[in-house]
Amino acid sequence: MRIFIVLSVLLLNLFAIDATLEVIKKGQNLPTIQIEDISASGSEYSSKLEKMLLGDFKVSGHFKPQIAEYSEESSDIEFANYRKKGIDLLLRVNTKRELDGLLSEVRLYDINKQENVLAKSYTVSKANRYPFLSHKIAIDINDYIKAPSIDWMNKFVIFSRYTEPSQSDIIISDYTLTFQKVVVTGGLNIFPKWADSKQEYFYYTKYLKKPTLIRQNIFTGERKSIIESEGMLVCSDVSKDGNRLILTMAPDSQADIFELDLRTNLTNRLTTYSGIDVSGHYVDDEDSIIFISDRLGYPNIFQKDRDKIGVRQLVYHGKNNNACSAHDEYVVYSSRESSSEFKSNTFNLYLVSTKSDFIRPLTKSGINQFPKFSNDGETILFIKQLEGQSALGVIRLHYNKSFLFPLSSGKIQSIDW
């Protein structure tokens, strides 16, 4: 019964910025970029790419994007005419099929400099990967204006999706969920976690005779069993060098936090509480961890040094804080704020620092769970449940913006990126 409760806890847009963050407000004087599709008439993916680019520029927070119809009459760049319309950058994209993939030839014009400042070709081997064409183009143009990096757009998102009772697939996608590829299917496959920054390998839990942690290569499909445990087994974090894993295991029907050293294959028990300790994450340059515990009689977030016994409460807000993610000193967590027995409860996201008492809300309504920081800590990914449907939420911390990308079918169980 205890293991069932633990699993239940784990499976379960306006906002203010933490005053301790260095906020970069780009809301004024954003460059206007006009997108023109110059592809041959009837190009199947050109309009899709154009719309994806529009979305990427909006999500970045660094541009005012717009789409304009291209005509042969305007093939010559009349810089003065574009300047009169308040356009700073002109992006022309020519997309065509190339075998099974796509080729996009891009030219970017700086209207104020009256120059062609970027001429580059982008390819993908499969046409359905066109979102990554858009993300790469947006990243390069963002770099041209020297805005803060949006490299996270080109990262794979990995998530587990329930398909039917006791059945779930693991899928990789782009951040908009437009591109999706099933990489694990058959049986109950949950809690995927990237194993390396290159996103070549990932870990996940598969229920065999015992819960088993598997490492898999996304390109070759090669799989390796890492460790198994009675009761439950979840990999919640990986050290920066990839050599150590933070695990939740329950070898004696008691969920605790363990650290596995892959070089020695030895595990170190980090918590020994008689109740529930789950979902550990490295913080403060990996000298300590945060985790979820019911030490107060309800799920809340605690912190401990890896090499010390003492545990300290980190969050003093909320009565059911059941999911968290960390980046350096910052922690984002999900808090249940209602307790209805007959309708969906409200879960909101909050941002705190391990070095201050500030708490700032990131969402204000609905069911918002399983937050994950981007590698640079400037963007948060989360799951929002909408009337039985899952959506991927993206919060741009420094730009006061959030976006939702619905999943067309199934329900998301957990995510990582």
N, C-alpha and C positions, 0 to 999 in steps of 0.2 A: 504493500500500500504506500509506503514511504517513497519507493522508487517511482510509483505512478504519480504521486504528488509532485515530485521533482521534475519529471518529464512534462507535466502539465504546466508548471511554471515556465519551463524553458520553451515550450511550443507556443505558448501563448504569443491667413497665413502671414499672420503677422507675428513678428517676434522681435525681442530686444537683444542687443549684443552685449555680452559680458564686458563690463568696464575694464577688465584686465587685458582684453584683447586689443591689439593694435588694429583699429578699424580703418579700412581703406574705403572711403565713400567715393564711388565713381558715378553717382547719379546725375551729375551736371557735366555739360560739355563733352558728352560721349560722341565719338566720331560716328557719323551716319555712313553706313555701308550699303550700297545698292547692289543687289544680285541680279545678274542677267544670264539666262540660260540661252546659249547660242548653239545648242545641239541641233542636229538634223531633225526635221519634223518627224514625229512618231517614235522618237527614242523612248523606249519603255521605262527606263529608270531615271531619265534626266529630271523630270518634274518631281520625282520622289527625292532625289538628291537636293534639288533646289529648296524644297520644304524642310528637309533635314538641316541644311545649312542655316536657314532662317531660325530654326529652333536652337541650334548650337550657339549662334551669336546672341540670342536672347538669354539663354541659360548662362553664358559666360559673364554677363553683367557689364561687359566692356564696350558694347556697340549699340547703336540704334539701327537695326537692320530693316531693309525693305526689299521687296521684289518688284521688278519692273519688266514689262514685256520687251523683248528684243526684236528689232527689225533690221533688215539689211541696210535700210537707209541711214541707220545710226551706227554703222560699222566703224566709221572713223570716230575717234575720240575727240569730241568738242569739249575741251576742258572748261571753257568759259560757261557753256550752257549747264554743265553739271554743277559748277560752282554756284551759279545763280539759284539752283534748286536746293542748295544747302547740303550737297553731297560731298563727303570727304574722301571716300574710297569707292571705287567701282570694281566689282568682281565679275568677271566673265568666265563662264564654265561651259566647256564643250565635252559632253559625255557620250561615249559610244561603246557598244559591245566589242569584246575582244576574247574570242573563244568562249569559255564558260564564264569569264569574268567581265570586268568593266575597266575602261580607261577614261580618266577625266583630265583634260588639259585646261589648266587654270592660268588666267592672267589677272593680276591685281594692279590697278592704277591708282596712284596717289594724286587726287585731283588738285590739291593745293600745290604740290611740287611739279605737277604736270609731267609725271614720269610713270613708266611701266616699272613697278618695283618688285614684282614677282612673276615669274613665268616657270611653271613647273607641271610635271605630269604625275598623276597618282593612279595606282592600279590596285585592284583586288582580284584574287583568283576565282572567286565565286560571286555572281551578281548579287546574291542576297546579303552579301557583306557590305553593301553600299553605305550603310550608316558609318562605317569606319573610314570610308573615303571622305565623308563630310567632316568627321571629327578631326582627321589629319589636316584637312584644309583649314578648318577653323583654328586649330592649334598654331599653324604656321602664320596665319594672318594676325592672330593674337600676339605672336612673338614679334611680328613686324612693328606693331605699335608699342612694343615694350610694356605690355600690360602684365599683371601677375599671371603666372603659369596656369593653363587649363589642361595640362598633360593628362590629368585624371580622366578626361573624356575618352581617351583611347584605351583605357583599361577595360578588361573583361569584368563583368559582374558575374558571380557564380551564385546560384540559389537552388534550393530544394523545393520541388513543387509536388504537392499531394495530387495523385491522380484518382485514387480510390482507397477505401480502407486498407491500411497496412501496405500500401503501395505508394512509392514516391520516386520521382526522377530527379537527377541533378542536371542542371542546365547552365550553359554559359551564354551570356548575352552582352550587348552593349548597354550603356546606362539608360537608354530609352526603351529597352525591351523590344525594339524593332527587329533586330537580329537575334535569333535564338537557335541553339544547337544542343540537343540532348547528348550528354557524355556518359551518364550512368542510368541504367534502367533495370527494372526487375527487382522486386522486393522493397524493403523499407530502407531508403538511403537518405540520410539526414545530416544536418549540421556541416555543410561544406566549408572549408577554410583554406585559403591560399597558402601554399607551403613556401613560396619564394616570391621575391619582388618581380621576377621576370614572368610570373604566372605560367610557369611550365608544369608545375605539379600542384596538386591540392590534396587535402585530407578530407575524409568524410567518415561517418559512422554507418556501418552496415550491420543489420541484425542477422547473424548466422546462428550457430548454437549459443554463442554469447555475443554481446555487443563487441564489435571489432573495428578498430581504427585502420582504415585503408589509405594508402598514398597512391595516387594515380597520375600518370602523365597525360595531359590533355591532347597531345599530338599523336602519341603512339598507342594510348590506351593501356600501357603497361601498368600493372597493379602490384602492390606489395602490402602484406599485412604487417602493421607496426606493433600493435599491442591489443590484447583483449582483456575484458574485465567482466565480472559478474555485475548484474544489476543495470549499470549504465556506463557510458563512455562517450565523452565529448571533448574535442580539441577546440578550445576557445581562443587561443592566441599562440603565435609563433615568434620567437626572438628574432631580432633584426638580422642576425647571422644565420638563421635557419637551423641552428643546432639544438635548440631547446623548445619544448612544447609545454604549454599550460593545459592540463587536462582536468576534467571533472570525472571522477570514478567513484564507484560505491562497492568496493570489494567485500565489505561486511554489512551491506544494506544501509550504509551511512555515506551520504554524498559529501566528498571532500575535494579539495584542490591539490593536485599533484603537479610536479614538474618532471618531465622526462628528458634526459640528456641522450640525444640520439647517437652521440659519439661513444658512450659507454653502455647505452641501453639500460641505465639505472634510473629509477624513479625516486623522487624525494617528496615526501608528504609535507605540504605547506600548511594545511589546516587539519585540526583533529577535533572539531566541534561535534557534539553528539547529535546535532540537528542537521540542517541542510546548508552546505556551502557549495556554490556552483558559479560558473561563468567567470573564471579568473582572467585578468588582462594585465599585461605589464604597464607600469607607469614610471615616471621620474627616471628616465634613462635605464629602465629595467631593474632598478634597485629595489623596487617594491611592486606589489600587485594590488589591484582592486578586485572585489568579487561580491556576489550576491549571497546574503545569508539571512536566515530567519531568527537570528539571535535575539531580536526584540519581540518576537512573536509574529512578525510579518516580514516579507522580503524587504531588505534594505541594503545599501552599499557600504562596504567596509574596506579598509586598507591595512596592509601589513608589509613590513620589510621582509624580503625573502629570507634573510639570515637571522631573523629574530622571532620570538614567540608572540609578542604583544600584537593585539588587533585594535584598531581605532575606527570609530564610526565616521564616515565621510560625509554623508548626506543627512540633514535634519529636517528635510521637507518631504511630505508625502507619507502614506501608510502602506504602499505596496509598490516598491521600486524594483521591478523584476527583470530589467535588461539594461546593459550598459556597454559602452565602448570607450577607449581611451586613446589619446594622442598627446604624447609628452605629459604635461601637467593637467591637461584638460580632459574632462569626463562628460560624456553625454549619456543620459539615462532616460528610461521610460517609466512613468509613474501612473498607476491606476488611480483615478480621481472620483470614481463612483463605485457603488457596490450593489447594483440592481440584480435581482434574481430572475427577472422576467424580460430584460432587454439588454442590448449590448452596453457594456461599460465604456467609460471614457479613459483613454490612455494618452497622456501628453508627454512631450520630450522637453528635457531641461538640460542646460549646460552649466557645469560647475568647474572650479579649479581646485587642485589639491593644495594650492598655496594661498587661497583666499576663501572668504565666506560668501562670495557672490553666487547667486543662483539666478539664472535668466531663462524664461520660457522660450521655447522654439516653436511650439505648436499650441493651439488654443482649443481644439475640438476634435472629436472623432477618436478612432483607434489607431494610434501611432506607436509602432513597436520596432524592436530589433535595430536600433541605430548603429551605423558604422561610419567612422571617420575615413576620409580620403587620406592618401599618403602624406599630403602636405598639410592636413588638418584644417583646410579652409572650406571643405564641403562635407556634408553629412548625408549619407544614404539611409533610408529607413523604409519600413513596410507600413502602408496605410490600408486598413480594411474598409471597404466601401460596399455596404449592402450585399455581403456574401462574396464580393470580388476583391482581389488583392491589387494594389497599385504600388509601384516603386516611387518613393518620394525623394526629392533632391532639395536640400537646403544649402543655399550659398551664404555662408555665415557673414561674410563681410559686405554683402550687397543687399541685405534685407529682401531676399527673394526666395521663393520656394516653388517647386514644380512637381506635378504628378504624372506618372506614366503607367496606365492600367495594364494588367496582365489579361490577355484575351480569354484564357481558360485556366481552370485549376486554382489552387490557393498556395501562396508562397509560405513555406515553413521557416526558412532562415536564409540569410544572405551574407555574402562577403564580397569585397572588391579590393 
